[in-house]
Amino acid sequence: MGGGSHKIFLRPLQRIDTDNIILWRNNPRVCRNFIYQKPFTPEGHLKWFETMIETGKAVQFIITESLTNNPIGSTYLRDIDLENRKAEFGIFIGVDNAVNLGYGTEACKIICRYGFEVLNLHKIFLRVFESNIQAIRSYEKAGFQHEGIFHDDVCINEKFYNIVFMCKINTSA
């Protein structure tokens, strides 16, 4: 799924991607920006694949550099609610030297287009740590709007964090 991008394309997640997903999600740079910070295991990922991907509760793609064909991260829509036509967006760039190149913003735009055009969603939302300014800027570039802040919403290692909620509404539906 390219969506006209020249930098990257998205391809559906496969079981053979498990090792990369585990490596990327356990990268300290990636892990610290996720609400769920427990170590990823092959068993846990395969459970996600079976209970979420194979059931249609989530769609997940591997972000791949167009020039090199190298996988660099993943993006997904989870908790797909077709009745209310909404889903939660997530993304991570797992390869350190692929950060700050615009890949995340581009992947975000592509998967949102997929969510709106293929899944017929009305709203795609996300949660992000208030301190993750770089991600918030990327989401704004991709068209997400701020919905609000949940103060002290998450407790990690006995410290509370504010969570920013953002969304993108399908205005053409």
RAQUI-V345431 format. One record per residue. SS is DSSP state (H for helix, E for strand, L for the rest). OMEGA is omega in radians with two decimals (* if undefined). D_CENTER is the distance of its C-alpha to the mean C-alpha in Angstrom with 2 decimals. Layout:
ss:SS omega:OMEGA d_center:D_CENTER
ss:SS omega:OMEGA d_center:D_CENTER
This chain:
ss:L omega:-3.06 d_center:15.40
ss:L omega:3.13 d_center:16.27
ss:L omega:3.08 d_center:16.73
ss:L omega:3.14 d_center:19.34
ss:L omega:3.05 d_center:17.47
ss:L omega:-3.11 d_center:19.80
ss:L omega:-3.02 d_center:17.57
ss:E omega:2.89 d_center:14.98
ss:E omega:3.12 d_center:14.47
ss:E omega:3.03 d_center:12.08
ss:E omega:-3.10 d_center:13.80
ss:E omega:3.05 d_center:13.35
ss:L omega:3.07 d_center:12.65
ss:L omega:3.11 d_center:16.15
ss:H omega:-3.12 d_center:17.92
ss:H omega:3.11 d_center:19.11
ss:H omega:-3.04 d_center:15.69
ss:H omega:-3.10 d_center:16.10
ss:H omega:3.10 d_center:17.80
ss:H omega:3.14 d_center:15.20
ss:H omega:-3.14 d_center:12.37
ss:H omega:3.13 d_center:14.96
ss:H omega:-3.09 d_center:16.02
ss:H omega:-3.07 d_center:12.74
ss:H omega:3.09 d_center:11.60
ss:L omega:3.04 d_center:15.25
ss:L omega:-3.10 d_center:15.43
ss:H omega:3.11 d_center:16.68
ss:H omega:3.14 d_center:14.89
ss:H omega:-3.04 d_center:11.43
ss:H omega:-3.06 d_center:12.80
ss:L omega:3.13 d_center:14.42
ss:L omega:3.10 d_center:11.38
ss:L omega:3.07 d_center:10.13
ss:L omega:3.08 d_center:12.30
ss:L omega:-3.02 d_center:12.96
ss:L omega:3.11 d_center:14.85
ss:L omega:3.14 d_center:17.13
ss:L omega:3.07 d_center:17.55
ss:L omega:3.10 d_center:15.81
ss:L omega:3.06 d_center:18.51
ss:H omega:-3.14 d_center:19.03
ss:H omega:3.13 d_center:20.45
ss:H omega:3.14 d_center:17.55
ss:H omega:3.13 d_center:15.08
ss:H omega:3.05 d_center:17.70
ss:H omega:3.06 d_center:18.11
ss:H omega:-3.11 d_center:14.45
ss:H omega:-3.09 d_center:15.09
ss:H omega:-3.04 d_center:18.36
ss:H omega:-3.10 d_center:17.69
ss:H omega:-3.06 d_center:14.35
ss:H omega:-3.08 d_center:13.90
ss:L omega:3.12 d_center:17.67
ss:L omega:-3.13 d_center:18.35
ss:L omega:3.09 d_center:16.00
ss:L omega:3.10 d_center:14.38
ss:L omega:2.95 d_center:10.99
ss:E omega:-3.11 d_center:10.19
ss:E omega:-3.09 d_center:8.33
ss:E omega:3.03 d_center:9.13
ss:E omega:3.07 d_center:10.31
ss:E omega:-3.03 d_center:10.30
ss:E omega:3.08 d_center:14.07
ss:E omega:-3.11 d_center:16.50
ss:L omega:-3.06 d_center:19.03
ss:L omega:-3.04 d_center:22.04
ss:L omega:-3.04 d_center:21.76
ss:L omega:-3.14 d_center:19.79
ss:L omega:3.03 d_center:18.14
ss:E omega:-3.08 d_center:14.72
ss:E omega:-3.11 d_center:12.84
ss:E omega:-3.09 d_center:9.27
ss:E omega:3.06 d_center:6.62
ss:E omega:-3.05 d_center:3.87
ss:E omega:2.92 d_center:4.70
ss:E omega:-3.08 d_center:6.81
ss:E omega:-3.12 d_center:8.78
ss:E omega:-3.13 d_center:12.25
ss:E omega:-3.10 d_center:13.21
ss:E omega:-3.08 d_center:16.46
ss:L omega:3.11 d_center:18.61
ss:L omega:3.12 d_center:21.53
ss:L omega:3.04 d_center:20.02
ss:L omega:3.11 d_center:17.74
ss:E omega:3.11 d_center:14.50
ss:E omega:3.10 d_center:11.08
ss:E omega:-3.13 d_center:8.31
ss:E omega:3.00 d_center:4.95
ss:E omega:-3.10 d_center:1.96
ss:E omega:2.91 d_center:2.24
ss:E omega:2.99 d_center:5.90
ss:E omega:-3.01 d_center:9.13
ss:L omega:-3.11 d_center:11.50
ss:L omega:-3.01 d_center:14.68
ss:H omega:-3.09 d_center:16.39
ss:H omega:3.07 d_center:18.35
ss:H omega:3.14 d_center:15.46
ss:L omega:3.09 d_center:14.33
ss:L omega:3.11 d_center:15.78
ss:L omega:3.14 d_center:16.44
ss:L omega:-3.11 d_center:14.37
ss:H omega:-3.12 d_center:12.06
ss:H omega:3.12 d_center:8.82
ss:H omega:-3.14 d_center:10.53
ss:H omega:3.12 d_center:11.77
ss:H omega:3.12 d_center:8.73
ss:H omega:3.14 d_center:7.47
ss:H omega:-3.11 d_center:11.07
ss:H omega:-3.09 d_center:11.39
ss:H omega:3.06 d_center:8.87
ss:H omega:3.08 d_center:10.30
ss:H omega:3.09 d_center:13.64
ss:H omega:-3.14 d_center:13.12
ss:H omega:-3.11 d_center:12.33
ss:H omega:-3.03 d_center:15.40
ss:H omega:-3.08 d_center:17.71
ss:L omega:-3.11 d_center:17.24
ss:L omega:-3.14 d_center:16.18
ss:L omega:3.10 d_center:18.24
ss:L omega:3.05 d_center:15.97
ss:L omega:-3.05 d_center:17.47
ss:E omega:2.99 d_center:14.78
ss:E omega:-3.09 d_center:11.02
ss:E omega:3.11 d_center:10.44
ss:E omega:3.03 d_center:8.44
ss:E omega:-3.11 d_center:10.08
ss:E omega:3.06 d_center:10.62
ss:E omega:3.13 d_center:13.74
ss:L omega:-3.12 d_center:16.48
ss:L omega:-3.09 d_center:17.42
ss:L omega:-3.05 d_center:14.25
ss:H omega:-3.13 d_center:15.96
ss:H omega:3.13 d_center:14.42
ss:H omega:3.14 d_center:10.85
ss:H omega:3.11 d_center:12.69
ss:H omega:3.12 d_center:14.69
ss:H omega:3.13 d_center:11.96
ss:H omega:3.09 d_center:10.60
ss:H omega:3.11 d_center:14.34
ss:H omega:-3.14 d_center:14.97
ss:L omega:3.05 d_center:12.54
ss:L omega:3.10 d_center:14.62
ss:L omega:3.11 d_center:13.15
ss:E omega:3.08 d_center:16.11
ss:E omega:3.06 d_center:16.83
ss:E omega:3.13 d_center:17.88
ss:E omega:3.12 d_center:19.14
ss:E omega:3.00 d_center:19.16
ss:E omega:-3.08 d_center:19.69
ss:E omega:3.13 d_center:22.10
ss:E omega:-3.03 d_center:22.33
ss:E omega:-3.06 d_center:19.72
ss:E omega:3.09 d_center:18.58
ss:E omega:3.12 d_center:21.12
ss:E omega:-3.13 d_center:20.35
ss:L omega:3.07 d_center:23.51
ss:L omega:3.08 d_center:25.73
ss:E omega:-3.14 d_center:24.08
ss:E omega:-3.10 d_center:22.53
ss:E omega:3.03 d_center:19.63
ss:E omega:3.13 d_center:18.93
ss:E omega:3.08 d_center:15.64
ss:E omega:3.02 d_center:14.96
ss:E omega:3.12 d_center:13.89
ss:E omega:3.10 d_center:12.93
ss:E omega:3.05 d_center:12.98
ss:E omega:-3.11 d_center:13.67
ss:E omega:3.07 d_center:16.64
ss:L omega:-3.08 d_center:17.82
ss:L omega:-3.14 d_center:21.21
ss:L omega:-3.12 d_center:22.58
ss:L omega:* d_center:22.60
